[in-house]
Amino acid sequence: MAQAHPRLRSGDTVTGVAGADGGEVRGKGLGGESVGLLGSAVIGISTVAPVYCLTSTLGPTVGQVGVQMPAVFLAGFLPMLLVAFAYRELNSVLPDCGTSFTWTVRAFGPRIGWMCGWGLVIATIIVLSNLAGVATSFFYLLLGEITSSEAVGALGGDRVVHVLTCLAFIAVATAVSYRGVTATKGVQYGLVGLQLAVLAVFVAMAIGKSPSSGSLPGAVDFSWAWLNPFAVPSFGAFTAGLSLSIFMFWGWDACLTVNEETAGSEKTPGRAALLAMAVLVGSYLLTAVAAQMFAGVGKEGTGLGNPETADNVFAALADPVLGTALGVLLFVAVLASAAASLQTTFLPVARTVLAMSTYGALPPSFARVHPRFKSPGRATVAAGVATGVFYAGMSFLSENVLIDTIYALGLMICFYYSITAFACAWFFRAELRNSLRAACFKGVFPLMGGLLLAAVFFKTLHDMWDPAYGSGSSVLGVGSVFVIGVGLLAVGAVLMESMRRRSPAFFRGREGADGP
């Protein structure tokens, strides 16, 4: 029988966990016992930004798969659920805030682990910049609605005003995250509660005003056939819709990155991740069904397939569903969703950088934890600065480059999630014959999830080669999204080589709990 893996609590060290050929995982000075099950789940839900994801994804998904949108949401949920099992099992024996980085180093060695950590960091920086942009746009749209002024609502389109406001949002989010996970958790309860409450009201009123009331010409009756993924017209349409669906679930793993600060660090974060996933898939399915019943999937007017409203479906449905008095709530919910996610998304990037620095994979200065707030202060500020510089630079350089960078995000997500899933199966390979549970949750499910996401990764990589993908721009005949996506991974490889020369001990598997 395989020897059981040691459990790790905050402040403990365990020999032979982090290095490929040895090494240790250690507590990093973070504030232990700061978050419970509910707080951890709220952080996961908040990072995903469900209301923002819905308003920006309902339209494009309908454009790809029509009324099968609920089925595609379920299909996107499946690989994420399988990967969530991998995270839960790995966290149960290695509750380290480095999550994907730490686990893949232990399973596959320092180089693959470093690149997995880089995938998470760069994906998060891209998301942070996008969230800041979305929060800014909806901030001015909301002000325009409140003041009934088109001029105020249009301020978000002024590049200078937009970028300055983005930087202000990033600064505020950085400051809240800098003050530690307790401050983060307190802010998130209200923002997540607001999002879910508004979605519940929207769903109830949309279903109540569906076909029987004849309120809209496109309204349709519910059909169980909407949940059949095999009814999607083509495989190409299905994979395009699936890619959008996977993006909608990204971010739940923020629950795991605060594992060293969570009560019951071995079990609570994994349970919180599954709870967050259940809330998300339930919210997505109910909202998708309600929106289709009320508006239909037509390409005109309020139909979900209308390309003119695809990037912000709730703006088109707010007044028809909720009425003039309550319609503004959807704008508030989208702004709250983007702002909440902007703030919590700092958690995974800062803690991954903290862990990478602790084990010698990044410069030691990032391993500093604030003595009062017990947060990775230096890493949090660095993430905020990198996000601000990235967004401002891309905004003034080229709108097309900014758009294509966001399109490349899916590649990064599938990259590090799939590697983590494979790491779980490999890490527990000696235990898979111990029981049926071990075989399923530590081997079969993670492997299936990894294979599904790897397939999406390579399919997306193939599609990105076409210049028509994304903004339509190209470099030497190759799609700019492909160039950006592969280029960002190449930048990671170059930085890894630089760190290998600067910190050879880590890459030889010799860096332990005593740090660099």
PARO-439825 format. One record per residue (C-alpha): residue number from 1; z, x, y. Coordinates in steps of 0.02 Angstrom, whole numbers. Layout:
! PARO-439825
(site NUM (Z X Y))
...
***
This chain:
! PARO-439825
(site 1 (0 0 0))
(site 2 (-43 67 173))
(site 3 (100 122 282))
(site 4 (142 0 421))
(site 5 (100 55 597))
(site 6 (248 91 712))
(site 7 (290 -33 849))
(site 8 (295 32 1028))
(site 9 (411 -33 1163))
(site 10 (409 10 1347))
(site 11 (474 186 1369))
(site 12 (459 234 1185))
(site 13 (342 368 1119))
(site 14 (252 362 954))
(site 15 (177 518 881))
(site 16 (-4 514 828))
(site 17 (-61 360 923))
(site 18 (-173 412 1067))
(site 19 (-259 572 1015))
(site 20 (-401 580 892))
(site 21 (-309 717 800))
(site 22 (-134 678 857))
(site 23 (-48 640 1023))
(site 24 (71 507 1084))
(site 25 (76 342 1176))
(site 26 (216 333 1303))
(site 27 (292 214 1429))
(site 28 (221 247 1601))
(site 29 (361 186 1714))
(site 30 (293 9 1736))
(site 31 (417 -133 1761))
(site 32 (458 -198 1587))
(site 33 (505 -379 1547))
(site 34 (424 -440 1710))
(site 35 (306 -569 1635))
(site 36 (329 -704 1503))
(site 37 (206 -803 1396))
(site 38 (159 -928 1533))
(site 39 (144 -795 1668))
(site 40 (34 -687 1557))
(site 41 (-80 -834 1514))
(site 42 (-93 -881 1698))
(site 43 (-148 -703 1739))
(site 44 (-283 -715 1606))
(site 45 (-347 -885 1668))
(site 46 (-343 -827 1848))
(site 47 (-445 -671 1814))
(site 48 (-582 -775 1733))
(site 49 (-592 -886 1890))
(site 50 (-640 -1047 1799))
(site 51 (-689 -1154 1950))
(site 52 (-797 -1016 2025))
(site 53 (-879 -984 1855))
(site 54 (-917 -1168 1833))
(site 55 (-994 -1197 2004))
(site 56 (-1105 -1044 1990))
(site 57 (-1152 -1060 1805))
(site 58 (-1174 -1246 1768))
(site 59 (-1343 -1251 1854))
(site 60 (-1420 -1092 1780))
(site 61 (-1359 -1140 1605))
(site 62 (-1436 -1313 1616))
(site 63 (-1596 -1230 1678))
(site 64 (-1602 -1132 1515))
(site 65 (-1540 -1255 1384))
(site 66 (-1537 -1429 1463))
(site 67 (-1411 -1552 1391))
(site 68 (-1357 -1425 1259))
(site 69 (-1250 -1339 1391))
(site 70 (-1085 -1390 1306))
(site 71 (-1150 -1318 1141))
(site 72 (-1193 -1153 1225))
(site 73 (-1019 -1145 1303))
(site 74 (-947 -1163 1128))
(site 75 (-1065 -1029 1062))
(site 76 (-1010 -909 1200))
(site 77 (-829 -946 1160))
(site 78 (-848 -894 977))
(site 79 (-876 -705 1000))
(site 80 (-742 -700 1135))
(site 81 (-618 -784 1017))
(site 82 (-660 -661 879))
(site 83 (-636 -514 998))
(site 84 (-473 -592 1059))
(site 85 (-408 -580 880))
(site 86 (-450 -394 884))
(site 87 (-353 -371 1046))
(site 88 (-205 -466 976))
(site 89 (-195 -361 818))
(site 90 (-216 -195 909))
(site 91 (-88 -243 1040))
(site 92 (37 -289 904))
(site 93 (50 -106 852))
(site 94 (-7 -17 1011))
(site 95 (50 -116 1164))
(site 96 (-19 9 1288))
(site 97 (-86 -43 1459))
(site 98 (-241 63 1427))
(site 99 (-296 -70 1298))
(site 100 (-480 -37 1257))
(site 101 (-471 144 1312))
(site 102 (-314 187 1213))
(site 103 (-366 91 1058))
(site 104 (-541 160 1047))
(site 105 (-479 338 1075))
(site 106 (-362 313 928))
(site 107 (-499 238 819))
(site 108 (-655 337 867))
(site 109 (-596 489 965))
(site 110 (-587 539 1149))
(site 111 (-771 530 1197))
(site 112 (-806 352 1138))
(site 113 (-635 300 1204))
(site 114 (-673 376 1375))
(site 115 (-840 286 1387))
(site 116 (-758 122 1333))
(site 117 (-629 143 1471))
(site 118 (-769 182 1594))
(site 119 (-861 23 1543))
(site 120 (-706 -80 1583))
(site 121 (-675 8 1749))
(site 122 (-853 -3 1815))
(site 123 (-872 -184 1758))
(site 124 (-713 -228 1850))
(site 125 (-767 -141 2010))
(site 126 (-930 -240 2007))
(site 127 (-836 -402 1977))
(site 128 (-711 -365 2116))
(site 129 (-849 -337 2242))
(site 130 (-938 -496 2186))
(site 131 (-777 -598 2196))
(site 132 (-744 -534 2372))
(site 133 (-919 -589 2422))
(site 134 (-896 -761 2344))
(site 135 (-725 -785 2425))
(site 136 (-800 -741 2593))
(site 137 (-947 -861 2574))
(site 138 (-836 -1006 2523))
(site 139 (-709 -965 2658))
(site 140 (-839 -997 2792))
(site 141 (-913 -1145 2699))
(site 142 (-740 -1222 2692))
(site 143 (-712 -1189 2877))
(site 144 (-881 -1269 2911))
(site 145 (-831 -1423 2811))
(site 146 (-663 -1437 2898))
(site 147 (-735 -1414 3073))
(site 148 (-898 -1508 3037))
(site 149 (-987 -1358 3114))
(site 150 (-1145 -1287 3038))
(site 151 (-1127 -1133 3148))
(site 152 (-956 -1093 3075))
(site 153 (-1019 -1121 2898))
(site 154 (-1165 -1004 2931))
(site 155 (-1052 -858 2982))
(site 156 (-1043 -807 2800))
(site 157 (-1228 -767 2810))
(site 158 (-1205 -643 2952))
(site 159 (-1205 -474 2865))
(site 160 (-1080 -387 2979))
(site 161 (-959 -534 2983))
(site 162 (-978 -557 2796))
(site 163 (-940 -375 2753))
(site 164 (-793 -363 2873))
(site 165 (-717 -522 2801))
(site 166 (-747 -456 2624))
(site 167 (-653 -297 2666))
(site 168 (-510 -401 2734))
(site 169 (-500 -502 2572))
(site 170 (-504 -342 2469))
(site 171 (-366 -265 2575))
(site 172 (-253 -417 2553))
(site 173 (-285 -425 2365))
(site 174 (-250 -238 2349))
(site 175 (-86 -257 2445))
(site 176 (-25 -399 2334))
(site 177 (-70 -304 2175))
(site 178 (12 -146 2245))
(site 179 (177 -239 2254))
(site 180 (177 -259 2066))
(site 181 (146 -387 1932))
(site 182 (293 -498 1985))
(site 183 (214 -529 2156))
(site 184 (47 -557 2070))
(site 185 (119 -685 1951))
(site 186 (204 -784 2090))
(site 187 (43 -803 2189))
(site 188 (-57 -852 2035))
(site 189 (49 -1000 1979))
(site 190 (-1 -1098 2133))
(site 191 (-184 -1045 2136))
(site 192 (-215 -1078 1951))
(site 193 (-120 -1242 1958))
(site 194 (-229 -1297 2104))
(site 195 (-390 -1253 2010))
(site 196 (-344 -1347 1852))
(site 197 (-280 -1498 1948))
(site 198 (-442 -1514 2049))
(site 199 (-546 -1494 1890))
(site 200 (-444 -1633 1807))
(site 201 (-476 -1750 1955))
(site 202 (-661 -1705 1956))
(site 203 (-680 -1738 1769))
(site 204 (-589 -1905 1778))
(site 205 (-688 -1969 1927))
(site 206 (-856 -1903 1864))
(site 207 (-835 -1991 1696))
(site 208 (-773 -2147 1784))
(site 209 (-930 -2151 1893))
(site 210 (-1053 -2107 1752))
(site 211 (-1193 -2223 1687))
(site 212 (-1096 -2386 1685))
(site 213 (-1077 -2384 1874))
(site 214 (-1258 -2339 1904))
(site 215 (-1203 -2227 2048))
(site 216 (-1340 -2099 2018))
(site 217 (-1514 -2121 1943))
(site 218 (-1493 -1966 1834))
(site 219 (-1330 -2020 1752))
(site 220 (-1333 -2018 1561))
(site 221 (-1222 -2076 1418))
(site 222 (-1124 -1948 1320))
(site 223 (-1199 -1892 1154))
(site 224 (-1121 -1787 1016))
(site 225 (-1292 -1702 1003))
(site 226 (-1244 -1606 1161))
(site 227 (-1130 -1501 1049))
(site 228 (-1269 -1448 931))
(site 229 (-1326 -1268 972))
(site 230 (-1475 -1284 852))
(site 231 (-1553 -1414 966))
(site 232 (-1587 -1282 1101))
(site 233 (-1778 -1277 1126))
(site 234 (-1802 -1090 1091))
(site 235 (-1708 -935 1038))
(site 236 (-1748 -853 1205))
(site 237 (-1670 -999 1299))
(site 238 (-1519 -993 1184))
(site 239 (-1486 -807 1212))
(site 240 (-1508 -826 1400))
(site 241 (-1383 -969 1402))
(site 242 (-1267 -872 1286))
(site 243 (-1266 -724 1405))
(site 244 (-1212 -839 1547))
(site 245 (-1079 -918 1436))
(site 246 (-1005 -750 1386))
(site 247 (-991 -702 1569))
(site 248 (-892 -862 1599))
(site 249 (-755 -807 1478))
(site 250 (-742 -627 1537))
(site 251 (-572 -574 1605))
(site 252 (-451 -654 1482))
(site 253 (-402 -479 1423))
(site 254 (-305 -453 1586))
(site 255 (-162 -529 1485))
(site 256 (-162 -374 1377))
(site 257 (-169 -246 1518))
(site 258 (4 -302 1577))
(site 259 (74 -285 1401))
(site 260 (197 -147 1448))
(site 261 (266 -264 1583))
(site 262 (277 -417 1469))
(site 263 (429 -480 1376))
(site 264 (394 -460 1191))
(site 265 (253 -337 1222))
(site 266 (196 -334 1040))
(site 267 (165 -521 1021))
(site 268 (170 -611 1189))
(site 269 (10 -538 1267))
(site 270 (-95 -583 1114))
(site 271 (-27 -760 1112))
(site 272 (-57 -774 1299))
(site 273 (-238 -721 1277))
(site 274 (-269 -855 1146))
(site 275 (-180 -985 1255))
(site 276 (-288 -936 1404))
(site 277 (-446 -948 1298))
(site 278 (-397 -1123 1238))
(site 279 (-368 -1183 1417))
(site 280 (-534 -1108 1473))
(site 281 (-643 -1180 1336))
(site 282 (-562 -1350 1356))
(site 283 (-590 -1349 1544))
(site 284 (-770 -1290 1526))
(site 285 (-817 -1420 1396))
(site 286 (-737 -1566 1488))
(site 287 (-815 -1516 1654))
(site 288 (-987 -1487 1576))
(site 289 (-986 -1656 1489))
(site 290 (-922 -1747 1643))
(site 291 (-1049 -1665 1759))
(site 292 (-1193 -1705 1641))
(site 293 (-1139 -1885 1621))
(site 294 (-1127 -1909 1809))
(site 295 (-1277 -1810 1873))
(site 296 (-1390 -1782 1722))
(site 297 (-1497 -1627 1704))
(site 298 (-1640 -1673 1819))
(site 299 (-1723 -1548 1936))
(site 300 (-1708 -1653 2093))
(site 301 (-1567 -1716 2201))
(site 302 (-1395 -1693 2124))
(site 303 (-1466 -1659 1950))
(site 304 (-1388 -1506 1872))
(site 305 (-1560 -1431 1842))
(site 306 (-1604 -1430 2028))
(site 307 (-1642 -1246 2069))
(site 308 (-1593 -1274 2251))
(site 309 (-1412 -1312 2204))
(site 310 (-1398 -1203 2049))
(site 311 (-1291 -1069 2131))
(site 312 (-1160 -1194 2191))
(site 313 (-1161 -1356 2092))
(site 314 (-993 -1416 2157))
(site 315 (-1055 -1412 2337))
(site 316 (-1188 -1539 2287))
(site 317 (-1070 -1648 2182))
(site 318 (-914 -1641 2291))
(site 319 (-945 -1794 2399))
(site 320 (-1039 -1900 2269))
(site 321 (-899 -1878 2141))
(site 322 (-741 -1864 2245))
(site 323 (-794 -1949 2406))
(site 324 (-792 -1879 2581))
(site 325 (-602 -1874 2594))
(site 326 (-571 -1780 2432))
(site 327 (-735 -1683 2420))
(site 328 (-664 -1539 2521))
(site 329 (-543 -1508 2377))
(site 330 (-684 -1434 2274))
(site 331 (-722 -1308 2412))
(site 332 (-536 -1266 2420))
(site 333 (-531 -1246 2230))
(site 334 (-681 -1129 2226))
(site 335 (-608 -1023 2365))
(site 336 (-439 -1020 2277))
(site 337 (-525 -974 2113))
(site 338 (-619 -827 2187))
(site 339 (-469 -767 2288))
(site 340 (-351 -780 2139))
(site 341 (-470 -686 2026))
(site 342 (-499 -554 2158))
(site 343 (-313 -519 2160))
(site 344 (-279 -519 1971))
(site 345 (-436 -421 1928))
(site 346 (-353 -269 2006))
(site 347 (-228 -271 1862))
(site 348 (-343 -214 1719))
(site 349 (-436 -80 1818))
(site 350 (-277 -4 1892))
(site 351 (-186 0 1726))
(site 352 (-335 70 1632))
(site 353 (-350 209 1760))
(site 354 (-161 237 1746))
(site 355 (-173 256 1558))
(site 356 (-326 368 1565))
(site 357 (-235 480 1689))
(site 358 (-75 480 1587))
(site 359 (-166 549 1435))
(site 360 (-265 677 1534))
(site 361 (-432 585 1535))
(site 362 (-428 571 1726))
(site 363 (-342 675 1863))
(site 364 (-151 668 1850))
(site 365 (-128 595 2025))
(site 366 (-180 423 1962))
(site 367 (-33 421 1841))
(site 368 (92 396 1982))
(site 369 (191 233 1975))
(site 370 (272 164 2133))
(site 371 (461 192 2117))
(site 372 (506 23 2195))
(site 373 (367 -94 2140))
(site 374 (342 -14 1969))
(site 375 (153 -30 1988))
(site 376 (13 99 1974))
(site 377 (4 115 2164))
(site 378 (-119 259 2177))
(site 379 (-238 182 2049))
(site 380 (-229 11 2134))
(site 381 (-271 82 2306))
(site 382 (-411 186 2231))
(site 383 (-484 29 2150))
(site 384 (-474 -63 2316))
(site 385 (-559 77 2411))
(site 386 (-695 95 2278))
(site 387 (-728 -93 2283))
(site 388 (-740 -97 2472))
(site 389 (-854 54 2482))
(site 390 (-964 -10 2341))
(site 391 (-987 -184 2415))
(site 392 (-1013 -126 2594))
(site 393 (-1134 10 2540))
(site 394 (-1236 -105 2428))
(site 395 (-1238 -244 2559))
(site 396 (-1312 -132 2694))
(site 397 (-1422 -33 2575))
(site 398 (-1515 -175 2490))
(site 399 (-1479 -356 2448))
(site 400 (-1588 -336 2293))
(site 401 (-1486 -188 2231))
(site 402 (-1325 -288 2253))
(site 403 (-1396 -436 2156))
(site 404 (-1463 -325 2016))
(site 405 (-1296 -235 2001))
(site 406 (-1213 -403 1968))
(site 407 (-1346 -443 1838))
(site 408 (-1304 -277 1752))
(site 409 (-1124 -334 1733))
(site 410 (-1155 -423 1568))
(site 411 (-1211 -260 1491))
(site 412 (-1046 -176 1533))
(site 413 (-944 -323 1469))
(site 414 (-1031 -327 1299))
(site 415 (-1020 -136 1292))
(site 416 (-832 -116 1300))
(site 417 (-786 -279 1212))
(site 418 (-895 -239 1061))
(site 419 (-829 -61 1047))
(site 420 (-650 -126 1053))
(site 421 (-687 -253 916))
(site 422 (-762 -117 805))
(site 423 (-612 -6 843))
(site 424 (-496 -141 773))
(site 425 (-588 -152 607))
(site 426 (-592 37 590))
(site 427 (-414 65 646))
(site 428 (-345 -57 516))
(site 429 (-468 -12 378))
(site 430 (-330 48 261))
(site 431 (-240 -120 275))
(site 432 (-384 -241 247))
(site 433 (-346 -262 61))
(site 434 (-162 -298 89))
(site 435 (-185 -484 118))
(site 436 (-314 -617 160))
(site 437 (-241 -629 336))
(site 438 (-262 -442 364))
(site 439 (-440 -447 298))
(site 440 (-488 -590 414))
(site 441 (-396 -552 576))
(site 442 (-401 -362 569))
(site 443 (-570 -340 489))
(site 444 (-694 -482 467))
(site 445 (-665 -577 630))
(site 446 (-665 -424 745))
(site 447 (-818 -354 655))
(site 448 (-911 -518 676))
(site 449 (-864 -526 860))
(site 450 (-919 -347 887))
(site 451 (-1085 -376 802))
(site 452 (-1120 -533 903))
(site 453 (-1083 -446 1068))
(site 454 (-1180 -291 1015))
(site 455 (-1329 -403 979))
(site 456 (-1315 -480 1152))
(site 457 (-1299 -304 1225))
(site 458 (-1462 -243 1148))
(site 459 (-1554 -406 1183))
(site 460 (-1500 -395 1365))
(site 461 (-1551 -212 1371))
(site 462 (-1724 -262 1308))
(site 463 (-1740 -404 1433))
(site 464 (-1684 -293 1577))
(site 465 (-1833 -179 1553))
(site 466 (-1943 -316 1625))
(site 467 (-1951 -304 1817))
(site 468 (-1945 -495 1824))
(site 469 (-1764 -488 1765))
(site 470 (-1643 -508 1911))
(site 471 (-1712 -489 2087))
(site 472 (-1885 -442 2025))
(site 473 (-1881 -264 2093))
(site 474 (-1925 -111 1989))
(site 475 (-1918 79 1982))
(site 476 (-2077 161 1917))
(site 477 (-2122 -1 1830))
(site 478 (-1952 -21 1747))
(site 479 (-1839 -165 1796))
(site 480 (-1708 -111 1922))
(site 481 (-1572 -204 1824))
(site 482 (-1610 -91 1674))
(site 483 (-1606 63 1785))
(site 484 (-1440 12 1863))
(site 485 (-1358 -39 1698))
(site 486 (-1409 116 1603))
(site 487 (-1382 222 1758))
(site 488 (-1200 166 1773))
(site 489 (-1169 213 1592))
(site 490 (-1254 381 1624))
(site 491 (-1141 411 1774))
(site 492 (-994 382 1659))
(site 493 (-1061 510 1536))
(site 494 (-1080 638 1677))
(site 495 (-903 606 1740))
(site 496 (-838 620 1562))
(site 497 (-920 790 1543))
(site 498 (-842 845 1708))
(site 499 (-670 789 1648))
(site 500 (-698 876 1481))
(site 501 (-714 1041 1572))
(site 502 (-566 1003 1684))
(site 503 (-452 931 1549))
(site 504 (-508 1002 1381))
(site 505 (-343 961 1295))
(site 506 (-377 773 1296))
(site 507 (-552 794 1226))
(site 508 (-484 903 1088))
(site 509 (-362 767 1041))
(site 510 (-211 871 1094))
(site 511 (-146 774 1244))
(site 512 (16 687 1203))
(site 513 (154 587 1283))
(site 514 (207 728 1395))
(site 515 (47 698 1492))
(site 516 (-63 821 1582))
***
